[in-house]
Amino acid sequence: MEKTTIGLIVGTRGFFPASLAESGRKDIVTKLESSGFNVLIPAEDATAYGAVESLADAKLYARFFKDHDEEIQGIVVTLPNFGDEIGIVETLERSKLNVPVLVHAWDDRTNQMDIAHRRDAFCGKLSVCNNLYQRSIPFTNTTLHTCSIDSKEFEDDLIRFNQICRVVSGLRGARLGAIGQRPNAFNTVRYSEKLLQDSGITVATVDLSEIISTAQNWDDDISQKGKLKEIENYGPIVEGTPSEHVTRTANLSLAVEKWVDEMEIDASAIQCWDSIEKNYGCATCLSMSMMGEAGKPSACETDVMGALSMLALQLASGEPSGFLDWNNNYDDDRDSCVNIHCSNYPKSFIGGDFEIGNLDILGASLGAEKCFGALKAQIKSGPMTFLRISTDDVKGTIKAYVGEGDFRDDPIDTAGGVALCHVNNLQGLLSYMCENGFEHHVAMNRSLSADAVKEALGKYMGWEVYQHKD
């Protein structure tokens, strides 16, 4: 994963110890870089003490940040002493970067409260945040009002802020691909391209017939042999599967990947149920799984908002996402349920053994010879975050719900890709989903990142987000 690039603002105020600003700048740059960030800040001698105190300082910093606007994904504001709130907010307002902002203030120690060492950042942070609020500049707060940069709380804050920056920068300007129209029966996956565009997200479309034609006429033997080898190494294929079925899937993968690359698509959604099986002769699950494993998530049934949900979780965690149905109750355990898809799960998302075979339900009705390409497994136990983003066209808004739970190992004897999911107060979540018109599809990720996703989508993307908790 590429490092997140941030701009750094060090605040100071003249009648507080300047030595704290000088040492604070050096120390936090070291901390941020050791935490995996690229740090951009004007040279130390560009302003007094290498910090921001005046309008002139603010203008200099803003020009510097503007010069790096295509690189900067977030800004950290740190207060080694009280700081100058006007200089800080002028820097942010004049730079016009519109990126996440983390506000941090340093701890005082009661044995260092003399004039040479007292910081007063506790008070200064209130003034900075007040001015940010007045100017409608959104910001992220640290867990503790003031803290040491070596504290566990601040280290966790940096992890979370890194996730927030990745989600926001990854979604703004994202390109989603709709491959084929939605299946007629799936009114649930309808969405508004215009609302997405208003958030800076573009949808590119292609008719499924174009992809099928490309796959049917694929004549590059070298790339085909390479893809067949990739499939062979990806996972175990059910014994007895005809080689032509695997070749058909390889050609489909190449055709889809070609379009995705040409259109610079970040996440895609494919019409699978059941046109591709009828008109081409294989499922899309394996092709989608392999793209997801390679960092290009893909959702079923042309669910573009599902693809966006998968992308957001991947950006937060750096790990591939899965795409599932909220599908079955789990006997009398009302905080657990069975989630199923055919499935397109990336193999690292599965986390255990799997096999590649035919779709079970469609195979029974359309014929197994048309339905090769499904990954069959039960998801291995571990933590998970779930997310669903949806356009509410009636209200003219984008909305989402997000929360955390875990996958469990209790065996489920049924077809497809299966996950036993445990979510505290699951009945409350399901009630919220029903009352607010959310779909049966959901993206899941083997991580715990709900707090960061909620902050990114709600505070910085400006969407309506419900975070499910106990």
N, C-alpha and C positions, 0 to 999 in steps of 0.2 A: 504494500500500500504506500502511495506517495505521501510524503510529509505534508502536513497542513502549514500554510504560510500565514503568519499573523503580523500585524503591525503592533508596535509597543509604544504606549504613552506613559512616561514617568512624570508624575506630578510633583511640584514643590512649591513652597511659598517662602519669600525672603526672610521673614523673621523667625523661621524655624530652621533647625540645623541643616545646612546645605550638605554636610558630609553624609547625612542619611540618604539624600537623593543620589549622591555619587556612588556610594557603596550599594545602595538598593538597586540601582540600574545594573551594575555589574553582576550582582548576585542573581537577579531575576532573569537576566539574559542567559546566564549559565543554567539556571533551573529549567527554563523553557526549552532550551536546546537539548538538554539531557532528557527532557520529556517527549522528544520527538517532533518539535516544531522547528520550522524555519522562521527566524525572527528578523523583521525589517524595522529599523529605527535610524533616524539621522545620526550622523557622526557625533561622537561625544562632545567635540568642541564646537558643534553647530549652534548650541545654546549654552547658557550658563548652567554648569553642573550636568549638562546632557539631559536636561529635563524641560518640561513645559511650565511656564509661569505667567507669561504675558501674551498679549494679542499678537505681537511680533513672532513669538515662539509658535503660537498656534498656526499662524499663516505659513511659517516655514515647514512645520510638521505636515500640515494639510497638503502643501505642494508636493512634499516628498511622497506622501501616501497616494496622491493622485497619479504620480509618475509610476506607481506600482499597482494601480487599481486592478489590473488583470491578474495579479498574483495574490493579492491579499484576500484571505478568506475569513478573517476575523481580526478583532482588535482587543488587546488586553490593556486595561488602564490599571496602573498600580500606584499606590500612595505610600511612599516610605515616610513621609511626614504629612501634615495637614493637606498640602496640595492647593493648587489654585483652580477652583471649580470652573471659573469662566474660561480660562485658557484651555482646559480639557474639553469642555463642551463646544467651544469655538473650533477646536481642531476637528472634532467629529462632524460638526455641522458643515464646515467648509470643505472637508475632504469628500463628502457625499458618497461614501463607499457603500452604505446600506448593507453592512455585514454585521454578524453577531458581535456583541461587545461584552467582555467580562470585566467587572469592576472588583478590584482587590485592594485591601488596606492592610498594613502591617500592624502587628501587635506591639503595644507598649509593655514594659516590664516594670513592676512597682519598685524594683531596686535600681532602676535607671530612669527616674522621673525628674532628674535635674535638667536645667535649661539646655545643656549640651547634648542630651540624649532623648528628651521627651518628643514623641512623634505627633501625638494628637490626631493620628489618622482615623481613629474611631469617630471623631467629630467631623473630620474633613470628608469622609465617605458619605455622610448624610447630606452634606452640601452638594457634592458631586451628583448624587442620585436625585436630589431635589431638582437640580438644574436640567438633568437629562429628562426627567419627567415633564418639566415645564416646556421643553422643546420637542416633546413626543419622540425622543430617541429611545428605542427599546434597548434593554440591556439585560444581561444575566448576572445574578448576584452569586457570590460565593456562599458556601454552606454556613460558615461562621462570619460574623460581621467583620472581624479582623482575625488574621491568622498568620502564623509563620509559613514561609514558602516551603519549608521542609516538613510541614505537618501532613498527616494522612488525609485530613479533610481537604487540603489544598491540592494534593496530588490527585484525589478523586475528582475535585472540581475541574482540573485540567483535562482529565480523561473525558469527562462529560462535555466540556466545552469543545474539545477536539471533535467529538461525535456531532455536536450541534453544528459546528462549522462545516463538516463534511456533508451533512444532510442538506443544509441550506445552499451551499455552493453547488452541490450536485444536482439539486432539483431546479434551481434557477437556471434556465437555459437548457434543461433536459429535453431530449427528443425521444418520444415514444412511438413505437411502430404498431399499427393495426394491420395485421396480415389476414385479409378476408373480412367479410361482414360478420356481425354477431349472428349466432344461430337464432332462427326465428322465435323459438320458444323461450329464449333467454332475455326477456325484458329486464331482468335484474341487472344486466351489465350495461344498460344504456347510460350515457354520460354526456357532458357538455364540453366539446372541444374549446368553445369560446371562453368558458370559465377557466380552463387550464391555461389557455393562451394569456389571459389576463394576469396569471401568476408566472408568466415567462416560460411555460411548458408547451412545446409544440408536438402535435400529432401528425405523423406521416402515414399515409395509407397505401396499400397495394392490394389489387384483386388477387384472390387465392389462385385463380386460373393462371396468372402470370408466374407464380411460384411453381405450380404444378408443371407448366410448360417448360420452365427452366430445368426442373428436376428430370423430367422425361427425356429431355434432349441434352443432358449433361454428357459431354464428350471428352472431358479432360481426364485421361486415364491416370495421370500422375496424382492429381488431387483426389481422385476417387480411391486409389489404392491407399493414399495417406489417411483418408477418412475411415476406410475399412479397418486399417490397423489401429487407428485411434479408438474405434468402437470395440475392437477385440480387447484392447488394453483397459477399456473403461469399466467393464464388468462382465460377469459370466452370462452367456446367452444360453437359454434353455436348450438342452440337447435335442437334436432332430430338427431344429429350425432351418428351413431351406435357405441356401446362400443368397438366392435372389431376393428374399425378404430383407436381408441385411443390406444388400446392395441398394435396394429401393430406399431404405432409410438413410443410407449414406448420401445418396444423391439429393434427397430432400434436405438433409442438413446443409449440404453445400449450397443449395439454392437459397435457403433461408439466410444463411450466414453471408452470402454474397450481397443480398439486398440490405441486410442489417449494416454491413460494412459500408456499402455505397451511400446509404442514407444517414450514416453516423448515428445510428440508433443506440440509445442507452438501455432501453428495456422494451420488450415487445409483447404482443398478445396475438395468439394464433387461433383461427377458426378450426377447431378439431372435431367437435361433436356435431355431425358425423360426416361432413362433406369430404374431408381429406381421405377418409377410409373408402368411401364409395367411389370417388373419382380418381384417386391415385393408388390406393392400396396399401397404406400403412398408417400407423398412429404417429403423432408428432411428439409424444412424451420423451423419447430418448433424445431427439434433436434438441428439445427444450431443456432437458436435464443437462446436456453437455454444454449448452450455451450458458446456463446458469452457473455451472461449475467454473466457467471461464470468465465470470463477472458480467454476463449479459442476461439478466433475469428475463424469464418469459412466462406468461400466464395463459391459462386455457380459455376456451370459449370466447375469444376476442375480448377478454375482460381487461380493457386498457387501464382502468383504475386499479385493478388487481396488480398489473405489472408495475404501476407507479408505487403501490404499497410495498411490493417486493424490493424495488429499487431503494426506497427510503430506508428500509431495514438494513439492506446491504451496505448502504453508505454509512449508517451509524456504527455497524459492528465490524465491517470489513469481511464478513462471512456471507456465503450464499444463502438465499432465502428459499423457502418452500411455499407452495400454493395449495391450499386445502379447502374442503367443504366442512363447515360445522354440520355434522352429519347424523350422529346417533347418540341417544342417552346411554349411560353406562350403568345399567341395572338401577340400583337404588342410591348410588353415589351421585348426589345432585351437584357436586362440585367437580365432576369429571364427565368427559364426553369422548366419543369416538369421532375423529376427523379422518376423512378418506379422500383420496383422489386417485387417478388411474395408474401411474402418476408421473409427474415431470420433476420430481425431487432431484436436485443435484446430489451426486453420490456422497459428498462430504456432509451434506445435510442429513442424510440417512444415518450416517455414523456407524453402520454395521453391515452385516451381510445383505446382499440383494441379488436378484436375478432379473434378466431382461427377457421378456416373453411377449405374449399376446394380450390385448385387452380382453377382460373376462366378459363384461356385460355386452359390449358391442360385438365382441367375437362370437357370442352365442347367436346374435341376430343377423349380423352381416357376413359371418364366416371368418374363421381364424386366419385364413390366407390373406385377409385384407387388414389385419389388426396387429401386426407385429410392432413392437417398440415401447411396451409399457414396462416400467420399473416396478418390481414387486418386492415389498419389504415392510417391516414394521419399524417405525422410527425409534431409535435408541433413546434411552432415558437421558434427561438432562434439562437444564433451564431453557426457557424460550420466551420470546417477546412476540406478541401478536399485534397486527395493525390492519386496519381497513380504512382507506381513503375513498371518499365518494363525492360526486358533485350533486348538490341538492338544487336541481334546476328550478324548482318552484320558488325557492327562497333566494336563488341567485348566489349561492355560497358553495364553498368547498368545505366539507366536514370530514371528521375522522374519529375513530376510537382507537385507543392503544392501551396495552396492559401487559402484564407478565404472568407466567405460570411455569409449568414444567411438563415435560414428556415423561411418561411412566412405562415400565417394562411389562406389566401384566399382559400376557398374550391375548390377542384378539384374533379369533379364527374366522377371517372373512377375506374376500378378494380385494385386490388393488394395493395401493400404498396406504398404509394404516398408521395412525398416530393416536395413542391414548393420551389425552390432554387433561391436566388438572389445573383449574383456575379457581382461586378462592372467590366465593360469592358468584359462581358461574350463573346462577339463576338471575341475579341482578344484572349481569352483563347481557344475558339473552333478552331480558325484559327491555333493557335500554335499546338494544339493536332492533327489536320488533317495534317499539314505540317510535323510533326515529328513522325507520325505513331503510335500514342497512341490509346489504346483500348477504347471501349464504356463503360466499367466497371470502377467504381471509388469507393474508400473508403471514407466515411465521418464520422466525429466525432463531438459531441456536445461540442466543445471547440474552443478556439482561440490559436493555437499552431504552426502556419506555420513557424514563424521565427526560433523556436527551431528545428523543423523537418528539415528545409532547412540546418541549420548549421550542424546538426548531420549527415545527409545523404551526404551532399556535402563535408564538410571540413574533417570529421572524417571517414566516410565510403568510401570516395573517388569517389562518383558517380556524374554523371552530373545532376544537379538539376536546374530546372526553377521555380522561385518563381513568381507567378502571382500577380501583383499589379495593381492599377487603371491606 
